[in-house]
Amino acid sequence: MRSQVWCLVGWCLVSLVWLAPAWSQALDPARARREEAAGIDWYDLKKLPVEGRGWSETAAFYDRLPAKAETLVRKDVWNLSRHSAGLCVRFTTASPAIHCRWTVTSTNLAMPHMPATGVSGVDLYVKHQGTWRWLACGFPREQTNQAALVSGLPAEEREYLLYLPLYNGVSEVELGVARGATVAAAPGYGTGKEKPIVFYGTSITQGGCASRPGMVHTAILQRRLGRPVINLGFSGNGRMEAELGRLLAELDPAVYVLDCLPNINAGEVRERTEPLVKILRDAHPQTPILLVEDRSYSDSFLVESKRTRNVESRKELRGAFERLQQAGVPGLHYLAGEHLLGADNEGTVDSSHPTDLGFVRQADAFEAALRPILGLPADRR
């Protein structure tokens, strides 16, 4: 009996720590870095609950994989895991102005097919009349940037959401508010919505080529579904590897979304899908797993080699899904890829990576698949 009591006490303590962000008080103004001339109080973003971090034992605070992963995964995966894709902070303040200062880890602020605002910028949303609305984007011009994201706001308490860069790492991020204004962690997502949706995938999952961090489909889904999201997209390196599977198994999500087909060929889909699913299922017997086909290349209606790649990869994923079902593996779901980007081939930059339009369409398709899995009504409106 005594051991049961202590187990209950221990569970409660762990729960209190885990849920603490939902109850946290305003940040202490005495700990702000005051910039007297500008009338700004600067707060280290790490003082707020940073969402999208699956592990706390990281080599650097804004990494997406734990420190131990450096010796477990390929170098390319490790390097990409140090990008801050999907990391964000929800906070409340009545400040009439919001500033941000951030330092990125790479001097490469943009890519030929993706703007600096998406690669290295920050993105601010506000909850207005119960709905998340875009408010401002911080433009990166060098490694350390400071931006007055918005000013002239009525001094009323509001909830904000700040997204960090998609294709660059960050070493330091500070949130600036008017001198004397309070900043606090936003309320939690609510009972039954605490567990995150975990996405494992490719450059598309990571956010290529969104114009700003809030436009990748994983971020859109976070706002629409009202749940935390962990983005484990690795550009060119979402390959259904067992090493990643074992790391994914350490998490406890509401659902796993596996979206790796753009980075692997049909033979690799056949070889790797079932072992990856079994790793996750052994660790989490009931957690839903959504298998996602690759999007159709936008030029595949004319380029036969791309059309063939889509067809063959999908055939192998469907086959693996059916074999797993026949073997009695529970909780599996499937999302077809043909219409992920729409039917008019206007949704990509380069026939592969979505534009903002493509990401909105992809979010629509994922939302329709995820709502019944999460027990949510089909119509979000």
C-alpha positions in Angstrom: 0.0 0.0 0.0 2.8 2.4 0.9 4.5 1.8 -2.4 1.2 2.6 -4.2 0.9 5.8 -2.3 4.4 6.9 -3.2 3.8 6.0 -6.8 0.7 8.2 -6.8 2.6 11.0 -5.2 5.4 10.7 -7.8 3.0 10.7 -10.6 1.3 13.8 -9.3 4.6 15.6 -9.0 5.6 14.7 -12.5 2.2 15.8 -13.7 2.6 19.1 -12.0 6.0 19.7 -13.6 4.7 18.7 -17.0 1.6 20.9 -16.8 3.3 23.8 -15.1 3.3 26.0 -18.2 -0.5 26.2 -18.2 -0.3 27.6 -14.6 2.8 29.8 -14.8 2.6 33.3 -13.5 3.8 36.4 -15.4 7.6 36.6 -15.9 9.4 38.7 -13.3 10.0 42.2 -14.7 13.1 42.4 -12.5 14.7 39.7 -14.6 14.1 41.6 -17.9 16.9 43.2 -19.7 15.8 46.8 -19.8 16.7 49.1 -22.7 15.9 52.4 -21.2 16.3 54.6 -24.2 14.0 52.6 -26.4 11.5 51.9 -23.5 11.7 48.1 -24.1 12.0 45.2 -21.6 13.6 42.2 -23.2 12.9 38.7 -22.0 14.8 35.5 -22.9 12.4 33.3 -24.8 13.6 30.3 -22.8 11.8 31.7 -19.8 8.5 30.8 -21.5 7.4 27.2 -22.5 8.9 26.6 -25.9 6.6 24.2 -27.8 7.8 21.7 -30.4 10.7 20.4 -28.3 10.3 16.6 -27.9 13.3 16.3 -25.6 14.7 18.5 -22.9 18.2 16.9 -22.9 19.5 18.7 -26.0 22.9 19.9 -26.9 21.6 23.4 -27.5 18.2 24.6 -26.2 16.6 25.1 -29.6 17.6 21.7 -31.1 14.9 19.3 -32.2 16.6 16.0 -31.3 18.2 15.0 -28.0 22.0 15.4 -27.5 22.5 11.6 -27.6 21.1 11.6 -31.2 24.4 12.9 -32.5 25.9 9.4 -32.1 22.8 7.6 -33.3 21.7 9.3 -36.5 23.5 10.2 -39.7 25.4 13.5 -39.7 23.0 15.1 -42.2 20.0 14.3 -39.9 21.9 15.6 -36.9 22.8 18.9 -38.6 19.2 19.4 -39.8 17.8 18.7 -36.3 19.6 21.8 -35.1 17.2 23.9 -37.3 14.3 25.3 -35.2 11.5 24.2 -37.5 8.2 24.0 -35.6 9.5 25.6 -32.4 7.2 28.3 -31.1 6.0 30.1 -28.0 2.5 31.1 -27.0 2.4 34.0 -24.6 0.1 36.8 -23.3 0.8 40.5 -22.9 -1.0 43.8 -23.0 2.0 45.6 -24.4 1.1 48.0 -27.2 4.3 46.9 -29.1 6.1 43.6 -29.6 9.7 43.3 -30.6 11.9 40.4 -31.3 15.7 40.0 -31.3 17.1 36.7 -32.6 20.4 35.2 -33.7 20.6 32.5 -36.3 23.4 29.9 -36.4 24.1 30.1 -40.1 25.0 33.0 -42.4 22.9 31.4 -45.2 19.7 33.3 -44.6 17.8 32.2 -47.7 17.8 29.6 -50.4 17.3 30.1 -54.2 13.8 28.7 -54.0 12.8 29.8 -50.5 12.8 33.4 -49.1 14.8 34.5 -46.1 11.6 35.2 -44.2 10.8 31.4 -44.2 14.4 30.2 -43.8 15.5 32.5 -41.1 12.6 34.7 -40.0 10.2 34.8 -37.1 6.4 34.9 -37.5 3.9 36.4 -35.1 0.2 35.5 -34.8 -2.5 36.8 -32.4 -5.7 35.2 -31.2 -8.5 37.5 -32.2 -12.1 36.7 -31.4 -11.1 33.1 -30.8 -9.2 32.6 -34.1 -5.5 32.8 -34.8 -4.7 35.7 -37.1 -1.4 36.5 -38.7 0.1 39.8 -37.4 3.7 40.3 -38.4 6.9 38.7 -39.8 10.4 39.5 -38.6 12.7 40.0 -41.7 16.2 38.6 -41.3 19.0 40.7 -42.7 22.0 39.3 -40.9 22.8 36.7 -38.3 21.5 38.9 -35.4 18.3 40.7 -36.1 16.1 43.1 -34.2 12.6 43.9 -35.4 9.7 45.9 -34.1 7.2 43.3 -35.1 4.1 45.4 -34.3 3.3 48.7 -32.6 0.4 51.0 -31.9 -1.8 48.2 -30.5 -4.6 49.0 -28.0 -3.2 48.1 -24.6 -5.3 45.0 -24.0 -4.3 41.5 -22.8 -4.0 39.2 -25.8 -2.6 35.8 -26.6 0.2 35.6 -29.2 2.1 32.9 -31.0 5.7 33.4 -32.2 7.2 30.8 -34.6 11.0 30.4 -35.0 12.9 29.9 -38.3 12.3 26.8 -40.5 15.7 26.2 -42.2 18.1 27.8 -39.8 19.0 27.3 -36.2 18.7 29.9 -33.4 21.2 30.4 -30.6 19.4 33.3 -28.8 15.8 34.7 -29.0 14.5 37.6 -27.0 11.0 38.9 -26.8 10.6 42.7 -26.3 7.6 44.5 -24.8 6.9 48.0 -23.6 8.7 48.9 -20.4 6.7 47.6 -17.5 4.3 45.5 -19.5 3.8 41.9 -18.2 4.5 38.8 -20.2 3.2 35.4 -19.2 2.9 31.9 -20.6 -0.4 31.3 -22.4 -3.0 28.9 -21.0 -2.6 25.2 -21.8 -4.4 23.7 -24.7 -7.0 22.1 -22.4 -7.9 18.6 -21.1 -7.5 16.0 -23.7 -5.4 18.2 -26.0 -2.0 18.1 -24.1 -0.3 15.4 -26.2 1.3 16.6 -29.4 0.9 15.5 -33.0 4.4 14.2 -34.1 5.3 14.7 -37.8 8.3 12.7 -39.2 9.1 13.5 -42.8 11.1 15.4 -45.4 12.0 18.9 -46.5 8.2 19.5 -47.0 7.5 18.6 -43.4 10.4 20.9 -42.3 8.7 23.7 -44.2 10.3 24.0 -47.7 9.3 26.4 -49.3 6.9 28.4 -47.0 7.3 32.1 -47.3 7.3 32.4 -43.5 7.4 29.9 -40.6 3.6 30.0 -39.8 2.7 28.9 -43.3 4.1 25.3 -43.2 1.2 22.8 -43.0 2.3 21.5 -39.6 1.9 25.1 -38.1 -1.4 25.6 -39.9 -2.7 22.4 -38.3 -1.5 23.4 -34.9 -3.6 26.5 -35.1 -6.6 24.8 -36.6 -6.6 21.8 -34.4 -5.6 23.5 -31.2 -2.9 21.0 -30.3 0.9 21.2 -29.9 2.9 19.9 -32.8 6.4 18.4 -33.0 8.0 18.9 -36.4 10.6 16.3 -37.2 11.1 17.1 -40.8 14.6 16.6 -42.2 15.3 18.1 -45.6 16.3 15.2 -48.0 16.7 12.9 -45.0 13.2 11.7 -44.0 14.1 8.1 -44.8 12.1 5.9 -42.3 15.3 4.9 -40.6 15.2 2.6 -37.5 17.4 5.0 -35.6 14.8 7.8 -36.0 12.0 5.3 -35.2 13.6 4.4 -31.8 13.8 8.1 -31.0 10.2 8.7 -32.1 9.2 5.9 -29.8 10.5 7.8 -26.8 7.8 10.4 -27.4 4.2 10.1 -26.3 2.0 11.8 -28.9 -1.6 11.9 -29.7 -0.8 10.6 -33.2 2.3 9.8 -35.3 2.3 11.2 -38.9 4.8 9.4 -41.1 5.4 11.3 -44.4 8.7 10.1 -45.8 8.0 9.0 -49.3 9.5 12.0 -51.1 12.9 11.0 -49.8 12.9 7.2 -50.5 12.3 5.0 -53.5 9.8 2.2 -53.9 12.2 -0.5 -52.7 13.0 1.5 -49.6 9.4 2.1 -48.9 8.9 -1.7 -49.0 11.8 -2.4 -46.8 11.4 0.2 -44.1 7.7 0.9 -43.6 6.7 -2.2 -41.6 9.8 -2.2 -39.4 9.3 1.5 -38.5 5.6 1.0 -37.7 6.5 -2.0 -35.5 9.1 0.0 -33.6 6.4 2.6 -32.8 3.7 0.0 -32.1 5.9 -2.0 -29.7 6.4 1.2 -27.7 2.9 2.5 -28.0 0.3 -0.2 -28.6 -2.6 2.1 -29.1 -1.2 5.4 -30.4 -2.7 6.1 -33.9 -0.2 6.1 -36.8 -1.1 7.9 -40.0 0.8 6.8 -43.1 1.0 9.4 -45.8 1.7 9.0 -49.5 3.9 11.4 -51.4 2.4 14.4 -53.0 2.1 14.3 -56.8 4.9 16.1 -58.6 3.2 19.1 -60.2 4.7 18.3 -63.6 4.1 14.5 -63.4 1.2 14.9 -65.9 3.9 15.2 -68.5 7.1 13.9 -67.0 6.7 10.1 -67.0 9.6 9.4 -64.7 8.1 11.5 -61.9 4.6 10.0 -62.5 6.1 6.5 -62.3 7.9 7.3 -59.0 4.7 8.5 -57.4 2.8 5.4 -58.6 5.5 2.9 -57.5 6.1 4.5 -54.1 2.4 4.6 -53.3 1.9 1.0 -54.4 4.5 -0.1 -51.9 3.2 2.0 -49.0 -0.3 0.7 -49.6 1.0 -2.8 -49.7 2.8 -2.3 -46.4 -0.3 -0.8 -44.9 -2.5 -3.8 -45.9 0.1 -6.3 -44.7 0.2 -4.6 -41.3 -3.6 -4.6 -41.1 -3.7 -8.2 -42.0 -1.2 -8.9 -39.3 -3.6 -7.3 -36.8 -1.6 -4.2 -36.1 -4.2 -1.7 -34.7 -4.6 2.0 -35.0 -3.3 2.4 -38.6 -4.6 5.1 -40.9 -3.8 6.1 -44.4 -3.7 9.4 -46.4 -3.6 9.2 -50.2 -1.2 11.7 -51.9 -2.9 12.4 -55.2 -4.7 15.5 -54.1 -2.5 16.8 -51.3 -1.6 19.9 -53.4 -4.8 20.3 -55.4 -5.5 19.4 -59.0 -4.3 22.5 -60.9 -0.5 22.0 -60.4 -0.2 25.6 -59.0 0.9 24.5 -55.6 4.7 24.2 -55.8 7.8 26.1 -56.4 9.7 23.4 -58.3 7.1 20.6 -58.9 8.0 19.2 -55.4 8.1 21.8 -52.6 4.8 23.6 -51.8 4.2 27.3 -52.1 2.0 28.8 -49.4 -1.0 27.9 -51.5 0.3 24.3 -51.6 0.8 24.2 -47.9 -2.8 25.4 -47.2 -4.1 22.7 -49.5 -1.9 20.2 -47.8 -3.2 21.3 -44.4 -6.8 20.9 -45.6 -6.1 17.3 -46.6 -4.2 16.5 -43.4 -6.9 18.1 -41.3 -9.6 16.0 -42.9 -7.6 12.9 -42.0 -6.6 13.9 -38.5 -9.9 15.2 -37.2 -11.6 11.7 -36.9 -8.3 10.2 -35.5 -8.3 12.9 -32.8 -12.0 12.5 -32.1 -12.8 16.0 -33.4 -15.8 17.0 -35.5 -15.3 17.0 -39.2 -16.2 20.6 -39.8 -13.8 23.0 -37.9 -16.2 25.9 -38.5 
